[in-house]
Amino acid sequence: MQKHKQKLVDGFTKRYNITRLVYFEEFRDIRVASAREKEIKGCTRTKRVRLILAMNPNWNDLAEDRVGRNLRLSSH
């Protein structure tokens, strides 16, 4: 996530100056995750906004929580 924030990775986030993670889902199976990503990308913007609002009504940057959580997990 830090590489995306620092614009070190070419692609959508760099091109459109995306700096916040406002929604995510976790999956154990990459195939299930990929199918869900395609499903979400096919949704209307209105539906995607509803997903975000249900999880993160203030549009907080969830990457900061995720990075801190991952650091805590790896230190145990």
GULOMI-739101 format. One record per residue (C-alpha): residue in one letter; chain; z, y, x. Coordinates in steps of 0.05 Angstrom, whole numbers, plus 5000, padded with zeros to 4 digits. Layout:
! GULOMI-739101
+--------+--------+------+------+------+
! residu ! chaine !   zz !   yy !   xx !
+--------+--------+------+------+------+
!      a !      A !    Z !    Y !    X !
...
+--------+--------+------+------+------+
//
This chain:
! GULOMI-739101
+--------+--------+------+------+------+
! residu ! chaine !   zz !   yy !   xx !
+--------+--------+------+------+------+
!      m !      A ! 5000 ! 5000 ! 5000 !
!      q !      A ! 5016 ! 5047 ! 5057 !
!      k !      A ! 4946 ! 5038 ! 5085 !
!      h !      A ! 4917 ! 5059 ! 5019 !
!      k !      A ! 4963 ! 5120 ! 5015 !
!      q !      A ! 4942 ! 5140 ! 5085 !
!      k !      A ! 4869 ! 5130 ! 5066 !
!      l !      A ! 4858 ! 5078 ! 5121 !
!      v !      A ! 4823 ! 5030 ! 5073 !
!      d !      A ! 4753 ! 5046 ! 5049 !
!      g !      A ! 4741 ! 5038 ! 4975 !
!      f !      A ! 4761 ! 5064 ! 4907 !
!      t !      A ! 4829 ! 5091 ! 4927 !
!      k !      A ! 4802 ! 5130 ! 4986 !
!      r !      A ! 4740 ! 5155 ! 4950 !
!      y !      A ! 4778 ! 5181 ! 4889 !
!      n !      A ! 4841 ! 5203 ! 4926 !
!      i !      A ! 4887 ! 5154 ! 4890 !
!      t !      A ! 4957 ! 5163 ! 4917 !
!      r !      A ! 5003 ! 5132 ! 4865 !
!      l !      A ! 5014 ! 5061 ! 4840 !
!      v !      A ! 5031 ! 5070 ! 4766 !
!      y !      A ! 5019 ! 4999 ! 4740 !
!      f !      A ! 5018 ! 4928 ! 4768 !
!      e !      A ! 5025 ! 4856 ! 4746 !
!      e !      A ! 5045 ! 4798 ! 4791 !
!      f !      A ! 5014 ! 4729 ! 4790 !
!      r !      A ! 5024 ! 4667 ! 4832 !
!      d !      A ! 4952 ! 4644 ! 4823 !
!      i !      A ! 4897 ! 4689 ! 4852 !
!      r !      A ! 4848 ! 4663 ! 4800 !
!      v !      A ! 4893 ! 4684 ! 4743 !
!      a !      A ! 4904 ! 4752 ! 4776 !
!      s !      A ! 4829 ! 4762 ! 4786 !
!      a !      A ! 4815 ! 4744 ! 4713 !
!      r !      A ! 4868 ! 4793 ! 4690 !
!      e !      A ! 4841 ! 4848 ! 4734 !
!      k !      A ! 4772 ! 4839 ! 4704 !
!      e !      A ! 4802 ! 4839 ! 4635 !
!      i !      A ! 4839 ! 4905 ! 4647 !
!      k !      A ! 4777 ! 4937 ! 4679 !
!      g !      A ! 4739 ! 4919 ! 4616 !
!      c !      A ! 4789 ! 4954 ! 4571 !
!      t !      A ! 4781 ! 5025 ! 4546 !
!      r !      A ! 4816 ! 5080 ! 4583 !
!      t !      A ! 4861 ! 5088 ! 4522 !
!      k !      A ! 4885 ! 5016 ! 4527 !
!      r !      A ! 4896 ! 5022 ! 4602 !
!      v !      A ! 4938 ! 5085 ! 4590 !
!      r !      A ! 4979 ! 5047 ! 4538 !
!      l !      A ! 4992 ! 4992 ! 4589 !
!      i !      A ! 5017 ! 5043 ! 4639 !
!      l !      A ! 5060 ! 5080 ! 4588 !
!      a !      A ! 5093 ! 5014 ! 4565 !
!      m !      A ! 5114 ! 4998 ! 4637 !
!      n !      A ! 5121 ! 5067 ! 4668 !
!      p !      A ! 5125 ! 5123 ! 4616 !
!      n !      A ! 5137 ! 5176 ! 4669 !
!      w !      A ! 5079 ! 5154 ! 4713 !
!      n !      A ! 5126 ! 5146 ! 4773 !
!      d !      A ! 5098 ! 5121 ! 4838 !
!      l !      A ! 5118 ! 5047 ! 4835 !
!      a !      A ! 5094 ! 5035 ! 4906 !
!      e !      A ! 5156 ! 5068 ! 4934 !
!      d !      A ! 5201 ! 5020 ! 4896 !
!      r !      A ! 5157 ! 4960 ! 4917 !
!      v !      A ! 5157 ! 4979 ! 4991 !
!      g !      A ! 5233 ! 4987 ! 4990 !
!      r !      A ! 5242 ! 4921 ! 4952 !
!      n !      A ! 5197 ! 4884 ! 5001 !
!      l !      A ! 5235 ! 4912 ! 5060 !
!      r !      A ! 5301 ! 4890 ! 5030 !
!      l !      A ! 5273 ! 4820 ! 5016 !
!      s !      A ! 5245 ! 4811 ! 5086 !
!      s !      A ! 5310 ! 4832 ! 5119 !
!      h !      A ! 5350 ! 4775 ! 5087 !
+--------+--------+------+------+------+
//
